[in-house]
Amino acid sequence: MPTSRRAGGITKRCECRGPDGKLLGKACPQLVKKSHGALMLRQELPLDADGKRRPFRRTGYGSVKDAQGDLDKLRAILDLPGDDEDAQRRVGDLLQNVMRDRLEIPDATEVSRRIGVGVPLDGAMTVGEWLDTWIESKKTRTTTTNGYRSHIRVHLRSGVGHYRLDRFNVGHVQEYFDSIDDLNEVVRAENEARREQEARCKWGRNSRPPAAESARLAVEREKLAAMKPYRLITGPATKQRIRATLRTALNAAIRRQLITFNPAAWVELDSGKRPKAVLWTDQHVEHWRRTGTKPSPVMVWTPTQIGAFLDAAEDSRIYAFFHLIAFRGLRRGEGVGQDWVNVDLDGNSITIAKEIVVDGWTPVEEAPKTDGSAATIALDSLNVAVLREHRVRQAAEREAWNAEAAQRRAEGKPANDWADTGKVFVEADGTWLHPEKVSDEFRRICRTADLPPINLRDLRHCAATLIHAGGGDLHAIKETLRHSTIKLASDTYTSLLAEVDLEIAEKAAGLVPRARKPRDGAVLEGA
């Protein structure tokens, strides 16, 4: 039995005070009466951080039964930490605060939950403190956890971290996201003001400005230097991700029975819908070349443009990478992380089982993010042929590298053999291919081919065009691209497929022979 349980009990204490307000103690004339005095509970608490004693005292009980009830509750709480000195001290801190503030002694079950979670026992934990506690216990993928950390560090800790967790409500969350909208308006105005100021700082002629103009420009540039730099706004999609982080953290608090309600689930935000994929039609290309404006954040090449890109990419040592993504829709990390052992060229299939993602700049190998992302998909004969050629090229690179390494060692110079990582796409020395290097190579080829701009991720979307043009429907696109739901494929590709379907409709209309065809621009009789 802990010492604290023995060092306590219930006694009577005289509460009478003299004219000076001090307790009379033994000088009280009423002490001779057996019924005089108030019941007092006394219980020794664990030592504080400085090793000092701190007894728990409480008076004013109407009966021994009431006092004994509180003493039993105290002792039940004191028994919880066992031999854990840190937990003992935290329990002592809690009960010391309960005594000082004349609070109700908490239930031992509630204290036990809080000890296990590692949160403050007095219930005064803030949202920020819980977010820090929660993120330290996360066991998600490195990149996912780092995304949570970023949202907490950049947005949530400063925005809602000061609220008490048990008093955090929908109004607090809504007010925070409304403040993001207000800040966005300020950022837009400041960005526009900076653009206008930059225009005033330019001398648009080829000659040097005269002295008077140079003086004016100097003043304008001083004003520009004093202005805030350009800043990004927090868009609807980012706000949705921030809320998702907060909602996930609060759901964890509910599971730990720290709160009973998740206010982040009830706030109203902009939809933040995924942008529709749009084809780079001739009209869109002409508009882009004239204005520099893209019709949509997600642009997709036509089959002709995909062919032009692949033609330009044939000389690249990772040509097979781009060919595989364009036709089969692998993600960048999945392509870089693909192992030869999961490529069955004889069986015309490929299994996506790993991916290499970037944590800061460091490549990290992980399992695909969702169960649906890990799957086996078919390989067409063109991809099989391209991958066979790539394997032959890789074997030649390995042989040449090892021969050179052997020569260097013969000359007494340090050298490493080709690293056999088992990856399909690697550096010249066999080590992992950094995902960002793939993106750099993609951008270089796009510039060489003078194609309208898309991102490497959009090349994956091009696979949706080719699948549909080859007769596949939304379900086929979902299965090949391994989307979690068909709704995701529908939300992203509806407008894209409508443009492809229009071309199919025109071809279908041209299949029907007519006896009479009006000339272009002609008006039929009776029209």
C-alpha positions in Angstrom: 0.0 0.0 0.0 1.5 3.4 -0.9 2.7 5.6 1.9 0.2 8.3 0.9 -2.7 6.0 1.7 -1.5 5.5 5.3 -0.6 9.2 5.9 -4.1 10.6 6.1 -7.4 10.4 7.9 -10.5 12.3 9.2 -10.3 14.5 12.3 -12.2 17.4 13.9 -10.9 20.9 13.8 -12.0 24.0 15.5 -12.7 26.8 13.0 -13.4 29.5 15.5 -11.5 32.8 15.0 -10.8 35.7 17.3 -11.4 39.4 16.7 -8.2 39.6 14.7 -9.4 36.9 12.3 -6.9 34.3 13.5 -7.9 30.7 14.5 -8.3 30.4 18.3 -6.9 26.9 18.3 -6.5 25.6 21.9 -7.7 28.9 23.3 -11.2 28.3 22.0 -13.6 28.0 25.0 -15.9 25.6 23.1 -13.3 22.8 22.9 -14.7 21.2 26.0 -17.8 20.3 24.0 -17.6 16.9 22.3 -19.7 18.1 19.4 -17.6 21.2 18.8 -15.5 21.5 15.7 -15.8 20.7 12.0 -14.8 17.5 10.3 -11.5 17.7 8.4 -10.1 15.4 5.8 -6.3 15.2 5.6 -4.3 13.2 3.1 -0.6 13.3 2.2 0.1 13.8 -1.5 3.1 12.8 -3.5 6.1 15.1 -3.1 6.2 18.1 -5.5 8.9 18.7 -8.1 11.2 20.2 -5.5 10.8 17.2 -3.1 8.5 19.1 -0.7 5.5 17.7 1.2 2.1 18.9 0.3 -0.8 17.6 2.4 -4.4 17.7 1.1 -6.8 19.3 3.6 -10.5 20.0 3.4 -13.0 20.9 6.0 -16.7 21.7 6.3 -18.1 18.2 6.0 -21.6 17.6 7.5 -20.9 14.0 8.4 -18.2 11.4 8.7 -19.7 9.5 5.8 -19.3 12.5 3.5 -15.7 13.0 4.5 -14.9 9.3 4.2 -16.4 9.3 0.7 -14.0 12.1 -0.4 -11.0 10.4 1.3 -11.8 7.2 -0.6 -11.9 9.1 -3.9 -8.6 10.7 -3.1 -7.0 7.4 -2.3 -8.4 5.7 -5.4 -6.7 8.5 -7.5 -3.4 8.2 -5.6 -3.3 4.5 -6.2 -3.5 5.0 -10.0 0.2 5.9 -10.8 1.7 2.9 -9.1 5.5 3.2 -9.1 5.5 5.8 -12.0 7.1 8.8 -10.3 6.2 11.2 -13.1 2.5 10.2 -13.0 2.6 10.4 -9.1 3.8 14.0 -9.4 1.2 14.8 -12.0 -1.6 13.4 -9.7 -0.2 15.4 -6.8 -0.3 18.6 -9.0 -3.9 17.8 -9.9 -5.1 17.3 -6.3 -3.2 20.3 -5.0 -5.1 22.4 -7.5 -8.3 20.8 -6.5 -7.6 21.7 -2.9 -6.5 25.3 -3.6 -9.5 26.1 -5.9 -12.1 24.2 -3.8 -13.0 22.0 -6.8 -14.9 18.7 -6.7 -12.6 15.7 -6.4 -12.5 14.2 -9.9 -13.5 10.6 -10.7 -10.6 8.1 -10.7 -11.7 6.7 -14.1 -11.4 10.1 -15.7 -7.9 10.7 -14.1 -6.8 7.2 -15.2 -7.7 8.0 -18.9 -5.7 11.3 -18.8 -2.7 9.6 -17.2 -2.7 7.0 -20.0 -2.9 9.7 -22.7 -0.2 11.9 -21.1 -2.3 15.1 -21.1 -2.8 17.6 -18.2 -5.0 16.1 -15.5 -6.8 19.2 -14.6 -8.8 19.3 -17.8 -7.3 22.7 -18.8 -5.5 21.3 -21.9 -5.5 23.6 -24.9 -6.2 22.5 -28.5 -2.6 23.3 -29.3 -1.3 21.0 -26.5 -3.5 18.2 -27.7 -2.3 18.7 -31.3 1.3 18.4 -30.1 0.4 15.3 -28.0 -1.5 13.7 -30.9 1.1 14.3 -33.6 3.8 12.7 -31.5 1.8 9.5 -31.3 1.0 9.3 -35.0 2.0 6.1 -36.8 1.0 7.1 -40.3 3.3 7.4 -43.3 6.2 9.8 -43.0 4.9 12.2 -45.6 1.4 12.1 -44.2 2.6 12.8 -40.7 4.8 15.6 -42.0 1.7 17.1 -43.7 -0.1 17.0 -40.4 2.9 18.7 -38.7 2.9 21.4 -41.3 -0.8 22.2 -40.9 -0.3 22.3 -37.1 2.8 24.5 -37.2 1.7 27.0 -40.0 -2.0 27.2 -39.4 -3.7 25.5 -36.4 -1.4 26.2 -33.5 -1.6 30.0 -34.1 -5.2 29.9 -35.2 -7.0 27.7 -32.6 -4.3 26.4 -30.3 -5.1 28.8 -27.5 -8.7 27.4 -26.9 -9.3 24.9 -24.1 -9.9 21.5 -25.7 -13.0 20.7 -23.6 -14.6 24.1 -24.5 -13.7 24.1 -28.2 -16.8 24.6 -30.3 -18.1 25.0 -33.8 -18.1 28.8 -33.5 -14.4 28.8 -32.7 -13.6 26.7 -35.8 -15.9 28.7 -38.1 -14.4 32.0 -36.8 -10.9 30.7 -37.6 -11.7 29.7 -41.1 -13.5 33.0 -41.7 -10.3 34.7 -40.6 -8.4 32.9 -43.3 -10.8 34.3 -45.9 -10.3 37.8 -44.4 -6.5 37.4 -44.6 -6.8 36.1 -48.1 -8.4 39.4 -49.1 -5.6 41.4 -47.4 -3.0 39.3 -49.2 -4.6 39.7 -52.6 -4.8 43.5 -52.1 -1.1 43.7 -50.9 0.0 41.5 -53.9 -1.9 43.7 -56.3 -0.4 46.8 -54.7 3.1 45.4 -55.1 2.5 44.5 -58.8 1.3 48.1 -59.4 4.4 49.5 -57.5 6.7 47.3 -59.6 5.2 48.7 -62.7 6.0 52.2 -61.5 9.6 51.2 -60.9 10.3 50.2 -64.5 11.8 52.3 -67.2 10.3 50.8 -70.3 12.8 52.3 -72.8 16.1 51.0 -74.0 18.0 54.2 -73.2 19.1 55.3 -69.7 16.5 57.4 -67.9 17.2 61.2 -67.5 18.3 62.5 -64.1 14.8 63.6 -63.0 13.4 60.2 -64.0 16.2 58.4 -62.2 15.4 60.3 -59.0 11.7 59.4 -59.3 12.5 55.7 -59.9 14.8 55.7 -56.9 11.9 56.9 -54.7 9.5 54.4 -56.2 12.0 51.6 -55.6 12.4 52.6 -52.0 8.6 52.4 -51.6 8.7 48.9 -53.2 11.5 47.7 -50.8 9.3 48.8 -47.9 6.3 46.7 -49.1 5.6 43.1 -48.0 6.8 40.4 -50.4 4.3 38.4 -52.5 2.4 35.9 -50.4 0.3 32.9 -51.3 -3.4 32.8 -50.4 -4.9 29.8 -48.6 -7.2 28.3 -51.2 -10.3 26.2 -50.7 -8.5 22.9 -51.2 -5.8 23.8 -48.6 -8.5 24.8 -46.1 -10.2 21.5 -46.6 -6.9 19.7 -45.9 -6.3 21.8 -42.8 -9.8 21.0 -41.5 -9.2 17.3 -42.2 -6.1 17.4 -40.0 -8.0 19.2 -37.2 -11.0 16.8 -37.6 -8.7 13.7 -37.4 -6.9 15.1 -34.3 -10.2 15.8 -32.5 -11.6 12.4 -33.4 -8.6 10.9 -31.7 -9.4 13.0 -28.6 -12.9 11.6 -28.7 -11.6 8.1 -28.8 -9.5 8.9 -25.7 -12.7 10.2 -24.1 -11.1 13.7 -23.6 -14.1 15.3 -25.5 -17.4 14.1 -26.7 -18.0 16.3 -29.8 -15.9 17.2 -32.9 -16.6 20.8 -33.9 -14.4 20.6 -37.0 -16.9 18.2 -38.6 -19.6 20.9 -38.6 -18.0 24.0 -40.1 -19.1 25.3 -43.5 -16.2 25.7 -46.0 -15.9 26.3 -49.7 -16.3 23.0 -51.6 -12.6 22.9 -52.7 -13.6 20.5 -55.5 -10.9 19.0 -57.6 -10.5 20.9 -60.9 -11.8 19.3 -64.0 -9.3 17.9 -66.5 -9.4 19.8 -69.8 -7.9 18.8 -73.2 -5.3 21.0 -74.9 -7.4 21.5 -78.0 -6.2 23.7 -80.8 -8.4 26.6 -79.5 -7.0 26.3 -76.0 -3.4 26.1 -77.3 -3.9 29.2 -79.4 -5.4 31.1 -76.4 -2.5 30.0 -74.2 0.2 31.0 -76.7 -1.5 34.4 -77.0 -2.2 35.1 -73.3 -0.1 32.7 -71.3 -3.3 31.5 -69.4 -4.2 27.9 -68.9 -7.9 27.0 -69.1 -7.7 24.7 -66.1 -5.1 23.7 -63.4 -5.3 20.2 -64.8 -4.5 20.1 -68.5 -4.3 17.0 -70.6 -2.6 16.4 -73.9 -4.4 15.0 -76.9 -3.2 11.7 -78.3 -1.3 13.6 -81.0 0.5 15.7 -78.4 1.2 12.6 -76.2 2.8 11.1 -79.3 4.9 14.2 -79.9 6.1 14.1 -76.3 7.1 10.4 -76.5 8.9 11.0 -79.8 11.0 13.8 -78.1 11.6 11.6 -75.0 13.0 8.5 -76.9 16.6 9.6 -76.4 16.1 9.9 -72.6 17.5 7.1 -70.5 14.2 7.0 -68.6 12.0 7.0 -71.7 10.3 3.8 -70.5 9.3 5.7 -67.4 7.3 8.3 -69.3 5.9 5.7 -71.7 4.6 3.7 -68.7 3.0 6.6 -67.1 1.4 7.9 -70.3 -0.3 4.6 -71.0 -0.8 3.0 -67.6 -1.1 6.0 -65.4 1.4 5.2 -62.6 2.1 8.0 -60.1 5.6 9.5 -60.0 6.5 7.8 -56.8 5.1 4.5 -57.9 7.2 4.6 -61.1 10.4 5.5 -59.3 9.7 2.8 -56.6 8.8 0.0 -59.1 10.8 -3.2 -58.6 11.7 -5.5 -61.4 10.4 -8.5 -59.3 6.9 -7.0 -59.6 7.1 -6.6 -63.4 5.9 -9.7 -65.4 6.8 -9.0 -69.0 5.8 -12.5 -70.1 2.5 -12.3 -68.3 1.9 -8.7 -69.5 1.2 -7.3 -66.1 2.8 -5.0 -63.5 2.1 -4.9 -59.7 2.4 -1.6 -57.9 3.6 -2.5 -54.4 6.0 0.3 -53.3 6.6 4.0 -54.0 9.4 6.4 -53.3 8.3 9.8 -52.0 10.2 12.9 -50.9 10.4 13.9 -47.3 11.8 17.4 -47.7 14.4 16.4 -50.2 15.2 12.9 -48.9 13.7 10.0 -50.8 11.7 7.6 -48.6 10.4 4.2 -49.7 6.9 3.4 -48.5 3.9 1.2 -49.3 1.3 2.9 -51.5 -0.9 5.3 -49.6 -4.1 3.3 -49.9 -5.0 -0.4 -50.4 -6.5 0.5 -53.8 -3.2 2.0 -54.9 -1.5 -1.3 -54.5 -2.8 -3.4 -57.4 -1.9 -5.4 -60.5 -2.7 -3.9 -63.8 -2.2 -5.1 -67.4 0.7 -4.1 -69.7 0.0 -3.6 -73.3 2.5 -5.0 -75.9 4.0 -1.6 -76.6 4.9 -1.1 -72.9 6.3 -4.7 -72.7 8.5 -4.0 -75.7 9.7 -0.6 -74.3 10.4 -2.2 -70.9 12.4 -5.0 -72.4 14.6 -2.5 -74.3 15.0 -0.6 -71.0 16.1 -3.7 -69.2 18.7 -4.4 -71.8 19.9 -0.8 -71.6 20.1 -1.0 -67.8 22.2 -4.2 -68.0 24.6 -2.5 -70.4 24.9 0.5 -68.0 25.6 -1.9 -65.1 28.3 -3.7 -67.0 29.9 -0.5 -68.1 29.8 1.0 -64.6 31.3 -2.1 -63.0 34.1 -2.3 -65.6 35.0 1.3 -65.0 34.9 0.7 -61.2 37.3 -2.3 -61.6 39.6 -0.2 -63.7 39.7 2.5 -61.0 40.4 0.0 -58.3 43.3 -1.4 -60.4 44.7 2.1 -60.5 44.5 2.3 -56.7 41.5 4.7 -56.8 38.3 4.3 -54.8 35.3 3.0 -56.6 31.9 1.4 -55.9 30.2 -1.3 -57.9 26.8 -0.7 -59.5 24.2 -0.7 -56.7 21.7 -3.5 -57.3 18.6 -1.9 -55.8 16.2 -4.0 -57.9 14.5 -0.9 -59.1 13.3 -0.6 -62.7 14.4 3.1 -63.0 17.6 4.1 -61.3 20.6 6.4 -61.5 23.6 5.5 -63.7 25.2 3.9 -60.6 22.1 1.8 -59.8 21.0 3.9 -56.8 17.5 5.2 -56.4 16.3 7.7 -58.9 15.2 10.9 -57.1 11.6 11.7 -57.9 12.3 15.4 -58.5 15.0 14.5 -61.1 12.3 12.7 -63.1 10.2 15.9 -63.0 13.2 18.0 -64.1 13.7 15.6 -67.1 10.0 15.8 -68.0 10.1 19.6 -68.1 13.3 19.5 -70.2 11.6 17.3 -72.8 8.5 19.4 -72.8 10.5 22.5 -73.7 12.4 20.6 -76.4 9.1 19.5 -78.0 7.5 23.0 -77.6 4.3 21.5 -76.3 1.6 23.3 -74.2 2.4 22.9 -70.5 1.3 20.1 -68.3 2.7 18.8 -65.0 4.2 15.3 -64.8 1.2 14.3 -62.7 -1.0 15.4 -65.6 0.8 12.9 -67.8 -0.9 10.3 -65.6 -4.2 12.0 -66.5 -3.4 11.5 -70.1 -3.8 7.8 -69.6 -7.4 8.5 -68.9 -7.8 10.0 -72.4 -6.1 7.0 -74.0 -8.1 4.5 -72.0 -11.4 6.2 -73.0 -10.4 6.6 -76.6 -9.6 2.9 -76.6 -13.2 2.1 -75.6 -12.8 2.1 -71.8 -15.4 3.7 -69.5 -15.1 5.5 -66.2 -14.9 2.2 -64.4 -12.0 1.1 -66.5 -10.3 4.4 -65.8 -10.9 4.0 -62.1 -9.4 0.5 -62.0 -6.3 1.4 -64.1 -5.5 4.6 -62.3 -6.5 3.0 -59.0 -8.8 5.7 -57.7 -10.4 5.0 -54.4 -13.9 5.6 -55.8 -15.5 6.0 -59.2 -16.7 9.4 -58.0 -13.1 10.6 -57.9 -12.6 9.6 -61.5 -16.0 11.1 -62.5 -15.3 14.4 -60.7 -11.9 14.8 -62.4 -12.5 13.5 -66.0 -16.2 14.3 -66.8 -15.3 17.4 -68.9 -12.3 15.6 -70.5 -14.3 12.7 -71.6 -17.1 14.9 -73.0 -14.5 16.4 -75.4 -13.4 13.0 -76.4 -17.0 11.9 -76.8 -17.7 14.8 -79.1 -15.0 13.6 -81.5 -16.4 10.1 -81.4 -19.9 11.5 -82.0 -18.7 13.4 -85.1 -17.1 10.3 -86.4 -20.3 8.3 -85.8 -22.3 10.9 -87.6 -20.0 10.7 -90.6 -20.6 7.0 -90.9 -24.2 7.5 -92.2 -24.4 8.0 -96.0 -26.8 10.6 -97.2 -28.2 11.1 -100.7 -28.0 14.9 -100.5 -25.4 16.9 -98.6 -25.7 20.7 -98.3 -22.6 22.7 -99.2 -20.8 24.5 -96.4 -22.7 27.7 -95.6 -25.6 26.9 -97.9 -29.2 27.4 -96.8 -31.7 24.7 -97.5 -35.0 25.5 -99.2 -37.7 26.4 -96.7 -35.2 27.1 -93.9 
